[in-house]
Amino acid sequence: MLIVAPDIEVLVRFGRALADPIRCRILLALRQAPAYPADLADALGVSRTRLSNHLACLRDCGLVVTVPDGRRTRYELADERLGHALDDLRTAVVAVETDRTCPDAETKGCC
């Protein structure tokens, strides 16, 4: 049974997914079209094992789903609105001073 996550949990899950560049690249690729893991691994230039781990994270975050297709499994965004959200985030203006980073960048891994 699926349940809808509370607002804060949705944002936390989305943030966790976006915290890794490979997961971001996967989401952007799936924004374009559903794909099979082997094709995603080749397109992104990562090993299938590494891709599998990232896909598992994205599934656990509720952002992607699997669709059986014969003997293969295809991945797609869990909701088409995620593609629009990714576009909005990608094109949002983020004010960043190029000569500064967050004070906690070293210890917390931000920015």
All heavy atoms as an XYZ file, in Angstrom:
844
protein
N       0.833     -1.174      0.000
C       0.000      0.000      0.000
C       0.886      1.250      0.000
O       1.803      1.378      0.806
C      -0.882     -0.031      1.245
C      -1.774      1.167      1.360
S      -2.938      0.948      2.724
C      -2.476      2.310      3.726
N       0.635      2.153     -0.903
C       1.383      3.406     -0.964
C       0.707      4.453     -0.099
O      -0.517      4.519     -0.025
C       1.452      3.925     -2.400
C       2.291      3.118     -3.379
C       2.180      3.707     -4.769
C       3.728      3.082     -2.934
N       1.520      5.271      0.560
C       0.990      6.394      1.325
C       1.679      7.661      0.831
O       2.776      7.615      0.282
C       1.202      6.221      2.843
C       2.695      6.097      3.172
C       0.440      5.032      3.380
C       3.004      6.186      4.643
N       1.032      8.771      1.022
C       1.605     10.053      0.613
C       2.424     10.594      1.778
O       1.950     10.675      2.906
C       0.489     11.045      0.214
C       1.079     12.404     -0.114
C      -0.314     10.502     -0.959
N       3.661     10.946      1.483
C       4.562     11.458      2.516
C       4.180     12.888      2.889
O       3.710     13.652      2.048
C       6.001     11.417      2.012
N       4.388     13.256      4.153
C       4.143     14.652      4.575
C       5.082     15.613      3.832
O       6.138     15.220      3.348
C       4.469     14.635      6.073
C       4.530     13.203      6.478
C       4.819     12.408      5.245
N       4.685     16.883      3.777
C       5.430     17.900      3.019
C       6.917     17.924      3.336
O       7.751     17.946      2.434
C       4.847     19.291      3.278
C       3.469     19.459      2.666
O       3.070     18.613      1.841
O       2.782     20.438      3.013
N       7.274     17.957      4.613
C       8.686     18.046      4.992
C       9.434     16.810      4.519
O      10.544     16.912      3.987
C       8.841     18.225      6.522
C       8.218     19.539      6.980
C      10.297     18.126      6.943
C       8.828     20.782      6.363
N       8.843     15.645      4.680
C       9.506     14.414      4.258
C       9.720     14.387      2.741
O      10.746     13.909      2.259
C       8.716     13.184      4.694
C       9.472     11.900      4.440
C       8.761     10.669      4.968
O       7.998     10.798      5.940
O       8.990      9.603      4.399
N       8.776     14.923      1.993
C       8.925     14.997      0.535
C      10.154     15.828      0.181
O      10.970     15.429     -0.646
C       7.655     15.588     -0.128
C       7.909     15.932     -1.583
C       6.488     14.624     -0.003
N      10.298     16.978      0.826
C      11.447     17.846      0.544
C      12.753     17.193      0.971
O      13.768     17.304      0.269
C      11.270     19.200      1.227
C      10.129     20.059      0.685
C       9.974     21.325      1.524
C      10.336     20.395     -0.774
N      12.756     16.505      2.093
C      13.960     15.818      2.563
C      14.353     14.728      1.568
O      15.530     14.587      1.207
C      13.749     15.235      3.979
C      14.867     14.283      4.358
C      13.631     16.356      4.994
N      13.387     13.959      1.101
C      13.671     12.893      0.134
C      14.201     13.476     -1.170
O      15.140     12.965     -1.759
C      12.421     12.062     -0.126
C      12.058     11.152      1.018
C      10.690     10.512      0.819
N      10.384      9.624      1.904
C      10.540      8.308      1.838
N      10.991      7.744      0.746
N      10.243      7.555      2.873
N      13.593     14.550     -1.632
C      14.033     15.187     -2.861
C      15.450     15.725     -2.693
O      16.300     15.563     -3.569
C      13.059     16.311     -3.233
C      13.005     16.619     -4.695
C      12.727     15.651     -5.629
C      13.233     17.915     -5.134
C      12.674     15.942     -6.982
C      13.188     18.220     -6.478
C      12.902     17.235     -7.413
N      15.714     16.343     -1.543
C      17.056     16.861     -1.266
C      18.092     15.759     -1.227
O      19.193     15.904     -1.753
N      17.755     14.632     -0.602
C      18.674     13.494     -0.532
C      18.993     12.997     -1.947
O      20.136     12.713     -2.274
C      18.063     12.372      0.299
C      19.015     11.220      0.535
C      18.417     10.129      1.418
N      17.875     10.667      2.656
C      16.623     10.443      3.078
N      15.801      9.696      2.380
N      16.210     10.963      4.216
N      17.978     12.930     -2.767
C      18.183     12.453     -4.139
C      19.081     13.411     -4.921
O      19.961     12.980     -5.664
C      16.844     12.292     -4.846
N      18.870     14.702     -4.745
C      19.628     15.696     -5.502
C      21.022     15.945     -4.935
O      21.815     16.657     -5.544
C      18.853     17.016     -5.561
C      17.541     16.974     -6.331
C      16.843     18.316     -6.242
C      17.751     16.563     -7.771
N      21.331     15.352     -3.802
C      22.626     15.588     -3.158
C      23.781     14.927     -3.893
O      24.940     15.213     -3.604
C      22.584     15.103     -1.707
N      23.505     14.062     -4.845
C      24.564     13.369     -5.573
C      24.470     13.697     -7.061
O      23.387     13.577     -7.653
C      24.431     11.856     -5.366
C      25.578     11.117     -6.009
O      25.479     10.815     -7.216
O      26.578     10.877     -5.321
N      25.577     14.086     -7.686
C      25.549     14.447     -9.102
C      25.081     13.312    -10.025
O      24.395     13.574    -11.019
C      27.001     14.824     -9.417
C      27.610     15.167     -8.110
C      26.903     14.331     -7.087
N      25.409     12.082     -9.699
C      24.970     10.972    -10.558
C      23.460     10.823    -10.479
O      22.785     10.636    -11.503
C      25.690      9.657    -10.194
C      27.169      9.757    -10.544
C      25.038      8.467    -10.921
C      27.996      8.572    -10.107
N      22.912     10.940     -9.285
C      21.449     10.843     -9.165
C      20.778     12.001     -9.899
O      19.724     11.824    -10.517
C      21.036     10.782     -7.695
C      21.399      9.455     -7.059
C      20.725      9.240     -5.737
N      21.130     10.152     -4.696
C      22.154      9.952     -3.875
N      22.884      8.861     -3.966
N      22.444     10.837     -2.942
N      21.378     13.181     -9.846
C      20.833     14.312    -10.611
C      20.834     13.996    -12.101
O      19.844     14.262    -12.799
C      21.653     15.575    -10.352
S      21.454     16.270     -8.708
N      21.928     13.434    -12.584
C      22.013     13.094    -14.004
C      20.995     12.032    -14.391
O      20.409     12.081    -15.466
C      23.440     12.646    -14.339
C      24.439     13.810    -14.222
C      25.875     13.373    -14.365
N      26.105     12.722    -15.621
C      27.074     11.821    -15.815
N      27.882     11.495    -14.838
N      27.231     11.261    -16.996
N      20.760     11.064    -13.492
C      19.754     10.037    -13.752
C      18.372     10.676    -13.856
O      17.616     10.399    -14.790
C      19.760      8.956    -12.643
C      21.048      8.139    -12.696
C      18.537      8.037    -12.779
C      21.266      7.250    -11.475
N      18.043     11.535    -12.899
C      16.735     12.179    -12.914
C      16.552     13.029    -14.168
O      15.471     13.021    -14.771
C      16.548     13.032    -11.659
C      16.365     12.250    -10.357
C      16.444     13.183     -9.156
C      15.062     11.470    -10.369
N      17.592     13.751    -14.562
C      17.484     14.559    -15.776
C      17.317     13.685    -17.019
O      16.562     14.037    -17.929
C      18.698     15.478    -15.910
C      18.762     16.609    -14.885
C      20.081     17.359    -14.997
C      17.577     17.556    -15.041
N      17.988     12.543    -17.050
C      17.828     11.622    -18.185
C      16.410     11.057    -18.212
O      15.788     10.979    -19.281
C      18.853     10.495    -18.095
N      15.897     10.672    -17.058
C      14.544     10.116    -17.005
C      13.484     11.181    -17.251
O      12.362     10.866    -17.640
C      14.307      9.414    -15.666
C      15.150      8.161    -15.433
C      14.878      7.586    -14.051
C      14.894      7.118    -16.511
N      13.841     12.435    -17.050
C      12.947     13.540    -17.382
C      12.672     13.559    -18.880
O      11.571     13.868    -19.319
C      13.587     14.856    -16.927
C      12.786     16.091    -17.210
C      13.565     17.320    -16.704
N      13.903     18.190    -17.797
C      15.063     18.233    -18.455
N      16.046     17.451    -18.108
N      15.257     19.070    -19.431
N      13.686     13.163    -19.643
C      13.541     13.125    -21.099
C      12.703     11.940    -21.562
O      11.863     12.086    -22.439
C      14.919     13.067    -21.762
C      15.795     14.261    -21.499
C      15.200     15.539    -22.038
O      14.655     15.565    -23.125
N      15.279     16.603    -21.253
N      12.961     10.767    -20.962
C      12.241      9.548    -21.372
C      12.580      8.417    -20.416
O      13.682      8.389    -19.852
C      12.634      9.154    -22.795
N      11.661      7.455    -20.241
C      11.984      6.260    -19.455
C      13.182      5.542    -20.074
O      13.461      5.702    -21.275
C      10.723      5.400    -19.569
C       9.639      6.362    -19.915
C      10.300      7.426    -20.754
N      13.898      4.768    -19.258
C      15.102      4.102    -19.769
C      15.369      2.816    -19.008
O      14.898      2.625    -17.888
C      16.299      5.038    -19.659
N      16.152      1.955    -19.640
C      16.605      0.710    -19.028
C      17.944      0.976    -18.342
O      18.734      1.802    -18.802
C      16.766     -0.373    -20.087
C      15.471     -0.701    -20.775
C      15.190     -0.188    -22.037
C      14.522     -1.512    -20.161
C      13.994     -0.473    -22.668
C      13.320     -1.805    -20.788
C      13.062     -1.275    -22.038
O      11.871     -1.558    -22.659
N      18.220      0.270    -17.239
C      19.460      0.514    -16.498
C      20.728      0.417    -17.347
O      21.613      1.275    -17.224
C      19.438     -0.563    -15.411
C      17.996     -0.852    -15.205
C      17.367     -0.708    -16.569
N      20.832     -0.588    -18.203
C      22.045     -0.729    -19.014
C      22.240      0.485    -19.921
O      23.362      0.975    -20.082
C      21.981     -2.007    -19.846
N      21.146      0.982    -20.489
C      21.233      2.152    -21.358
C      21.616      3.404    -20.565
O      22.409      4.224    -21.026
C      19.908      2.373    -22.092
C      19.553      1.217    -23.013
O      20.473      0.499    -23.470
O      18.343      1.022    -23.268
N      21.055      3.526    -19.360
C      21.411      4.669    -18.506
C      22.877      4.623    -18.123
O      23.567      5.646    -18.157
C      20.557      4.670    -17.239
C      19.157      5.243    -17.334
C      18.385      4.966    -16.050
C      19.209      6.736    -17.611
N      23.364      3.444    -17.748
C      24.770      3.301    -17.353
C      25.686      3.715    -18.493
O      26.651      4.454    -18.286
C      25.062      1.866    -16.916
N      25.375      3.258    -19.700
C      26.188      3.619    -20.866
C      26.120      5.117    -21.144
O      27.144      5.760    -21.389
C      25.735      2.839    -22.102
C      26.045      1.359    -21.995
O      26.882      0.968    -21.152
O      25.439      0.575    -22.766
N      24.919      5.677    -21.100
C      24.745      7.100    -21.408
C      25.443      7.992    -20.386
O      25.989      9.040    -20.748
C      23.258      7.442    -21.466
N      25.455      7.562    -19.113
C      26.047      8.378    -18.064
C      27.514      8.053    -17.808
O      28.192      8.746    -17.047
C      25.257      8.219    -16.762
C      23.781      8.626    -16.831
C      23.095      8.355    -15.506
C      23.639     10.081    -17.231
N      27.999      6.967    -18.412
C      29.398      6.595    -18.241
C      29.727      6.091    -16.847
O      30.806      6.376    -16.324
N      28.797      5.368    -16.229
C      29.036      4.795    -14.901
C      28.832      3.287    -14.983
O      28.175      2.778    -15.899
C      28.095      5.395    -13.819
C      28.335      6.883    -13.664
C      26.645      5.113    -14.118
N      29.398      2.577    -14.018
C      29.238      1.122    -14.011
C      27.789      0.764    -13.702
O      27.064      1.538    -13.065
C      30.168      0.485    -12.973
O      29.706      0.765    -11.672
N      27.390     -0.407    -14.117
C      26.020     -0.850    -13.850
C      25.776     -1.044    -12.361
O      24.684     -0.773    -11.870
C      25.724     -2.131    -14.634
C      25.668     -1.860    -16.123
C      25.371     -3.095    -16.916
N      25.439     -2.770    -18.334
C      25.047     -3.582    -19.275
N      24.595     -4.790    -18.979
N      25.121     -3.222    -20.537
N      26.800     -1.476    -11.645
C      26.664     -1.655    -10.199
C      26.427     -0.315     -9.517
O      25.529     -0.177     -8.671
C      27.923     -2.322     -9.615
O      28.115     -3.576    -10.247
C      27.814     -2.495     -8.122
N      27.214      0.661     -9.895
C      27.072      1.997     -9.307
C      25.708      2.593     -9.650
O      25.036      3.173     -8.795
C      28.194      2.892     -9.817
C      28.322      4.184     -9.078
C      29.620      4.863     -9.455
N      29.786      6.055     -8.638
C      30.669      6.978     -8.882
N      31.498      6.847     -9.884
N      30.753      8.029     -8.112
N      25.299      2.437    -10.911
C      23.995      2.939    -11.326
C      22.884      2.255    -10.542
O      21.936      2.906    -10.098
C      23.788      2.733    -12.831
C      22.448      3.286    -13.291
C      22.567      4.748    -13.636
C      21.907      2.497    -14.443
N      23.006      0.950    -10.352
C      21.996      0.195     -9.615
C      21.823      0.730     -8.198
O      20.698      0.864     -7.701
C      22.381     -1.284     -9.577
O      21.452     -2.017     -8.823
N      22.942      1.060     -7.541
C      22.873      1.626     -6.193
C      22.147      2.963     -6.181
O      21.344      3.243     -5.289
C      24.270      1.778     -5.600
C      24.917      0.452     -5.300
O      24.237     -0.538     -5.063
N      26.233      0.422     -5.327
N      22.417      3.789     -7.176
C      21.763      5.097     -7.250
C      20.279      4.948     -7.588
O      19.440      5.679     -7.051
C      22.467      5.991     -8.262
C      23.778      6.508     -7.770
N      23.892      7.405     -6.727
C      25.049      6.240     -8.159
C      25.170      7.675     -6.505
N      25.894      6.971     -7.365
N      19.941      4.019     -8.464
C      18.529      3.783     -8.780
C      17.775      3.294     -7.548
O      16.622      3.681     -7.324
C      18.387      2.787     -9.929
C      18.735      3.321    -11.320
C      18.755      2.185    -12.333
C      17.759      4.411    -11.748
N      18.425      2.466     -6.743
C      17.795      1.984     -5.508
C      17.508      3.161     -4.573
O      16.433      3.229     -3.956
C      18.685      0.955     -4.825
N      18.443      4.086     -4.466
C      18.236      5.277     -3.638
C      17.056      6.087     -4.160
O      16.195      6.510     -3.386
C      19.504      6.125     -3.613
S      19.313      7.672     -2.701
N      17.007      6.285     -5.466
C      15.921      7.063     -6.058
C      14.572      6.369     -5.883
O      13.552      7.028     -5.673
C      16.203      7.333     -7.539
C      17.378      8.273     -7.814
C      17.705      8.302     -9.301
C      17.077      9.669     -7.292
N      14.574      5.040     -5.945
C      13.339      4.282     -5.672
C      12.926      4.461     -4.222
O      11.756      4.712     -3.923
C      13.530      2.792     -5.961
C      13.314      2.383     -7.376
C      13.201      0.866     -7.536
N      14.061      0.084     -6.665
C      15.283     -0.332     -6.956
N      15.817     -0.037     -8.127
N      15.985     -1.046     -6.100
N      13.901      4.330     -3.310
C      13.612      4.485     -1.885
C      13.109      5.891     -1.554
O      12.306      6.074     -0.640
C      14.840      4.167     -1.035
C      15.217      2.697     -1.079
O      14.386      1.864     -1.513
O      16.356      2.378     -0.679
N      13.586      6.881     -2.289
C      13.130      8.257     -2.097
C      11.749      8.482     -2.718
O      11.138      9.527     -2.498
C      14.125      9.248     -2.706
S      15.656      9.398     -1.764
N      11.284      7.523     -3.507
C       9.967      7.634     -4.125
C       9.935      8.466     -5.391
O       8.873      8.874     -5.842
N      11.115      8.710     -5.985
C      11.171      9.572     -7.165
C      11.120      8.816     -8.482
O      10.748      9.390     -9.507
C      12.431     10.446     -7.113
C      12.503     11.381     -5.901
C      13.785     12.176     -5.941
C      11.295     12.287     -5.835
N      11.533      7.557     -8.477
C      11.448      6.745     -9.693
C      10.704      5.449     -9.376
O      10.642      5.018     -8.224
C      12.836      6.418    -10.305
C      13.587      7.688    -10.664
C      13.654      5.534     -9.394
N      10.137      4.874    -10.411
C       9.450      3.590    -10.291
C       9.957      2.661    -11.382
O      10.506      3.112    -12.401
C       7.914      3.734    -10.412
C       7.351      4.510     -9.236
C       7.522      4.386    -11.726
N       9.775      1.373    -11.146
C      10.131      0.374    -12.146
C       8.878     -0.072    -12.866
O       7.792     -0.147    -12.274
C      10.815     -0.844    -11.500
O       9.923     -1.422    -10.545
C      12.119     -0.453    -10.821
N       9.055     -0.355    -14.153
C       7.959     -0.849    -14.976
C       8.451     -2.115    -15.661
O       9.384     -2.048    -16.477
C       7.537      0.201    -16.028
C       6.422     -0.332    -16.911
C       7.135      1.508    -15.356
N       7.863     -3.277    -15.340
C       8.271     -4.510    -16.012
C       7.991     -4.412    -17.511
O       6.942     -3.920    -17.924
C       7.400     -5.589    -15.361
C       6.846     -4.967    -14.127
C       6.814     -3.500    -14.357
N       8.944     -4.866    -18.298
C       8.805     -4.837    -19.756
C       9.392     -6.137    -20.290
O      10.578     -6.191    -20.636
C       9.527     -3.619    -20.318
C       9.296     -3.426    -21.807
O       8.383     -4.059    -22.366
O      10.039     -2.628    -22.408
N       8.576     -7.175    -20.288
C       9.079     -8.494    -20.665
C      10.062     -8.975    -19.622
O       9.766     -8.978    -18.437
N      11.259     -9.336    -20.083
C      12.297     -9.788    -19.152
C      13.140     -8.646    -18.616
O      14.053     -8.855    -17.831
C      13.192    -10.812    -19.853
C      12.456    -12.083    -20.164
C      13.243    -13.098    -20.927
N      14.675    -12.892    -20.958
C      15.533    -13.740    -21.472
N      15.105    -14.853    -22.011
N      16.824    -13.481    -21.474
N      12.859     -7.448    -19.042
C      13.622     -6.278    -18.612
C      12.789     -5.396    -17.694
O      11.571     -5.526    -17.615
C      14.061     -5.475    -19.835
C      14.942     -6.286    -20.783
C      15.242     -5.515    -22.033
N      16.251     -4.483    -21.758
C      16.599     -3.561    -22.620
N      16.033     -3.509    -23.809
N      17.515     -2.671    -22.311
N      13.454     -4.484    -17.038
C      12.787     -3.515    -16.169
C      13.180     -2.118    -16.618
O      14.355     -1.805    -16.753
C      13.200     -3.721    -14.698
O      12.837     -5.049    -14.309
C      12.501     -2.730    -13.797
N      12.174     -1.323    -16.858
C      12.384      0.056    -17.299
C      12.171      0.983    -16.099
O      11.347      0.723    -15.234
C      11.376      0.375    -18.403
C      11.564      1.704    -19.065
C      10.546      1.919    -20.176
N       9.206      2.056    -19.622
C       8.174      1.296    -19.963
N       8.296      0.335    -20.836
N       6.996      1.501    -19.415
N      12.911      2.075    -16.053
C      12.771      3.073    -14.995
C      12.152      4.341    -15.571
O      12.437      4.718    -16.706
C      14.129      3.421    -14.376
C      14.586      2.380    -13.389
C      15.171      1.199    -13.821
C      14.408      2.560    -12.027
C      15.576      0.230    -12.921
C      14.806      1.603    -11.118
C      15.392      0.443    -11.574
O      15.778     -0.517    -10.674
N      11.317      4.968    -14.752
C      10.742      6.251    -15.140
C      10.470      7.065    -13.886
O      10.476      6.527    -12.775
C       9.469      6.060    -15.966
C       8.378      5.305    -15.282
C       7.201      5.000    -16.204
O       7.419      4.564    -17.343
O       6.066      5.206    -15.750
N      10.253      8.356    -14.078
C       9.919      9.208    -12.943
C       8.597      8.738    -12.353
O       7.685      8.341    -13.078
C       9.806     10.671    -13.374
C      11.094     11.335    -13.868
C      10.817     12.768    -14.305
C      12.179     11.301    -12.810
N       8.487      8.800    -11.040
C       7.284      8.324    -10.360
C       6.065      9.184    -10.686
O       4.942      8.705    -10.646
C       7.511      8.290     -8.853
N       6.300     10.435    -11.027
C       5.208     11.362    -11.324
C       5.733     12.344    -12.367
O       6.840     12.874    -12.214
C       4.805     12.088    -10.033
C       3.588     12.986    -10.179
O       3.481     13.704    -11.197
O       2.756     12.989     -9.265
N       4.955     12.594    -13.387
C       5.431     13.503    -14.447
C       5.705     14.903    -13.925
O       6.509     15.641    -14.492
C       4.438     13.555    -15.612
C       3.138     14.247    -15.301
C       2.196     14.297    -16.484
O       2.076     13.311    -17.200
O       1.573     15.364    -16.665
N       5.066     15.276    -12.825
C       5.316     16.603    -12.253
C       6.746     16.744    -11.738
O       7.261     17.852    -11.620
C       4.314     16.892    -11.132
C       2.883     17.066    -11.683
C       1.894     17.234    -10.580
N       1.818     15.975     -9.838
C       1.005     15.779     -8.810
N       0.233     16.746     -8.378
N       0.976     14.614     -8.191
N       7.408     15.623    -11.448
C       8.813     15.692    -11.026
C       9.679     16.278    -12.140
O      10.628     17.002    -11.862
C       9.324     14.310    -10.634
C       8.757     13.741     -9.338
C       9.174     12.292     -9.175
C       9.211     14.576     -8.168
N       9.361     15.963    -13.376
C      10.100     16.538    -14.500
C       9.974     18.053    -14.526
O      10.951     18.767    -14.747
N       8.753     18.546    -14.276
C       8.536     19.992    -14.233
C       9.272     20.615    -13.038
O       9.854     21.687    -13.164
C       7.043     20.309    -14.150
C       6.263     19.792    -15.310
N       6.438     20.246    -16.599
C       5.310     18.838    -15.370
C       5.628     19.603    -17.407
N       4.931     18.731    -16.687
N       9.254     19.908    -11.910
C       9.964     20.410    -10.721
C      11.460     20.486    -10.996
O      12.123     21.462    -10.603
C       9.678     19.514     -9.518
N      12.006     19.469    -11.655
C      13.428     19.487    -12.000
C      13.752     20.654    -12.919
O      14.772     21.323    -12.752
C      13.839     18.167    -12.649
C      13.882     16.964    -11.719
C      13.984     15.677    -12.527
C      15.032     17.081    -10.746
N      12.881     20.897    -13.896
C      13.090     22.044    -14.786
C      13.062     23.351    -14.011
O      13.895     24.229    -14.237
C      12.027     22.074    -15.888
C      12.256     21.019    -16.946
O      13.403     20.552    -17.100
O      11.275     20.661    -17.638
N      12.109     23.474    -13.104
C      12.021     24.701    -12.304
C      13.266     24.888    -11.445
O      13.818     25.987    -11.360
C      10.778     24.681    -11.416
C       9.489     24.849    -12.201
O       9.551     25.281    -13.382
O       8.418     24.539    -11.647
N      13.718     23.823    -10.800
C      14.930     23.918     -9.977
C      16.159     24.226    -10.820
O      17.011     25.025    -10.433
C      15.159     22.615     -9.210
C      14.237     22.364     -8.029
C      14.424     20.937     -7.528
C      14.511     23.365     -6.924
N      16.237     23.587    -11.976
C      17.403     23.746    -12.842
C      17.518     25.167    -13.377
O      18.610     25.684    -13.559
C      17.284     22.753    -13.999
C      18.498     22.567    -14.837
C      18.276     21.489    -15.886
N      17.038     21.642    -16.631
C      16.868     22.495    -17.647
N      17.842     23.282    -18.016
N      15.720     22.567    -18.280
N      16.383     25.808    -13.596
C      16.410     27.142    -14.189
C      16.243     28.251    -13.159
O      16.245     29.424    -13.514
C      15.312     27.283    -15.258
O      14.039     27.029    -14.662
C      15.550     26.313    -16.407
N      16.100     27.882    -11.882
C      15.968     28.895    -10.839
C      17.275     29.677    -10.717
O      18.365     29.129    -10.892
C      15.626     28.246     -9.501
N      17.159     30.928    -10.411
C      18.339     31.760    -10.214
C      18.848     31.528     -8.801
O      18.121     31.691     -7.826
C      17.998     33.255    -10.426
C      19.194     34.121    -10.096
C      17.538     33.481    -11.855
N      20.086     31.126     -8.712
C      20.726     30.923     -7.416
C      21.852     31.945     -7.308
O      22.759     31.962     -8.138
C      21.275     29.486     -7.274
C      21.970     29.300     -5.940
C      20.153     28.476     -7.431
N      21.761     32.801     -6.315
C      22.772     33.845     -6.133
C      23.971     33.256     -5.410
O      23.878     32.865     -4.256
C      22.187     35.008     -5.349
N      25.081     33.174     -6.112
C      26.296     32.585     -5.552
C      27.450     33.534     -5.792
O      27.681     33.985     -6.908
C      26.611     31.221     -6.224
C      27.896     30.646     -5.666
C      25.461     30.254     -6.046
N      28.170     33.833     -4.722
C      29.387     34.632     -4.863
C      30.503     33.656     -5.214
O      30.769     32.715     -4.475
C      29.688     35.381     -3.573
C      28.671     36.463     -3.274
C      29.053     37.276     -2.062
O      30.257     37.534     -1.865
O      28.133     37.646     -1.316
N      31.157     33.873     -6.337
C      32.135     32.914     -6.835
C      33.373     32.787     -5.965
O      34.073     31.785     -6.032
C      32.572     33.291     -8.265
O      33.099     34.612     -8.259
C      31.402     33.203     -9.223
N      33.637     33.770     -5.139
C      34.835     33.706     -4.306
C      34.543     33.245     -2.880
O      35.406     33.310     -2.018
C      35.537     35.068     -4.275
C      34.662     36.156     -3.666
O      33.420     35.980     -3.664
O      35.212     37.162     -3.203
N      33.321     32.741     -2.637
C      32.959     32.327     -1.283
C      32.254     30.981     -1.310
O      31.589     30.643     -2.271
C      32.040     33.358     -0.647
C      32.701     34.728     -0.550
C      31.786     35.715      0.040
N      31.762     35.495      1.490
C      30.946     36.124      2.291
N      30.084     36.988      1.831
N      30.974     35.896      3.591
N      32.410     30.251     -0.230
C      31.648     29.018     -0.028
C      30.996     29.098      1.344
O      31.311     29.978      2.143
C      32.547     27.766     -0.083
O      33.533     27.877      0.947
C      33.217     27.610     -1.431
N      30.122     28.182      1.609
C      29.492     28.141      2.928
C      30.556     27.933      3.998
O      31.508     27.184      3.776
C      28.492     26.986      3.011
S      27.093     27.180      1.908
N      30.412     28.552      5.157
C      31.395     28.355      6.233
C      31.520     26.890      6.639
O      32.572     26.460      7.090
C      30.850     29.198      7.390
C      29.817     30.078      6.815
C      29.359     29.474      5.528
N      30.455     26.123      6.473
C      30.454     24.714      6.889
C      30.758     23.755      5.736
O      30.564     22.559      5.875
C      29.095     24.359      7.494
C      28.785     25.174      8.735
O      29.737     25.510      9.465
O      27.601     25.432      8.978
N      31.225     24.264      4.606
C      31.424     23.418      3.428
C      32.341     22.226      3.701
O      32.082     21.124      3.269
C      31.965     24.246      2.269
N      33.412     22.462      4.439
C      34.366     21.398      4.713
C      33.796     20.307      5.612
O      33.984     19.128      5.378
C      35.649     21.967      5.354
C      36.447     22.845      4.425
C      37.043     22.070      3.258
O      37.488     20.923      3.473
O      37.043     22.620      2.151
N      33.072     20.688      6.646
C      32.579     19.728      7.619
C      31.237     19.118      7.240
O      30.975     17.966      7.532
C      32.459     20.357      9.021
O      31.577     21.493      8.953
C      33.815     20.764      9.540
N      30.392     19.882      6.576
C      29.061     19.385      6.252
C      28.897     19.003      4.788
O      27.872     18.471      4.402
C      28.015     20.435      6.628
C      27.925     20.665      8.120
C      26.788     21.587      8.464
C      26.734     21.791      9.971
N      25.686     22.730     10.349
N      29.876     19.293      3.964
C      29.825     18.904      2.569
C      28.835     19.717      1.731
O      28.416     19.284      0.676
N      28.466     20.882      2.188
C      27.533     21.685      1.400
C      28.293     22.565      0.413
O      29.501     22.720      0.514
C      26.646     22.536      2.315
S      27.543     23.700      3.360
N      27.579     23.127     -0.518
C      28.108     24.063     -1.532
C      29.405     23.558     -2.116
O      30.249     24.230     -2.544
C      28.257     25.440     -0.955
S      26.714     26.068     -0.282
